[in-house]
Amino acid sequence: SQSCAGCPPSHFMIDGYCAFESDYSILQDFINLNPQSISEGLIPEKAYGATNPHWWEGGRIVEISFNHKKLSSTIPNNLSELDSLKILRLTGNSLVGQIPEKIVDLSELKILKLNSNRLIGDIPENIGIMKSLDTLWLDNNNIGCFEYDYECDSYGKNRECCLLHCNQTNNCNSTIPESITYLNELQ
């Protein structure tokens, strides 16, 4: 029901600002995966919608920062479609599952902070193709664990609750990928 006058194709008007429809839908889908976080105020004041000057640039989303927002879903694969994304901060949540392999498709990404979650599995093998990446935080997860018993530890922080380690499966190599050395901007 909103007017799209003045917006280029594949964009729509929000609060007088043209937002790329696909980017907005991907962000909304991620928010919808975490309904409990919405009730807790997932989006900070003045950060909602396309008018946030830090999150949007030319109608494209360039930053997602949901730190300590009680997110508990997996990281959706379609985040890799945000080809203008420069900052992805999801620190201090309860995100589960593996780091999506497609996250390496975020060629503009400079900052990737996934630390202090419940992530398992391996660091994507071809992370070295993310040439713009200068900040990478993955600590305080269960990297190297492929099956975690959350009944043993609901916080996902006890290494003894890992039921299946990388060295017990062919699904991962349980090492830091060699390609990480190709990240020349990494500090």
ABEGO torsion letter per residue (X at the ends): XBBABGBBBGBBBBGGBBBBAAAAAAAAAAAAABAAAAAAGABBBGABEAABAAABBGGBBABBBBBGAGBABBBBAAAAABAABABBBABGBABBEBBBAAAAABAABABBBABGBABBEBBBAAAAABAABABBBABGBABGBABBBAAABAAGABAAABABBAAABAABAGBBBAAAAABAABX
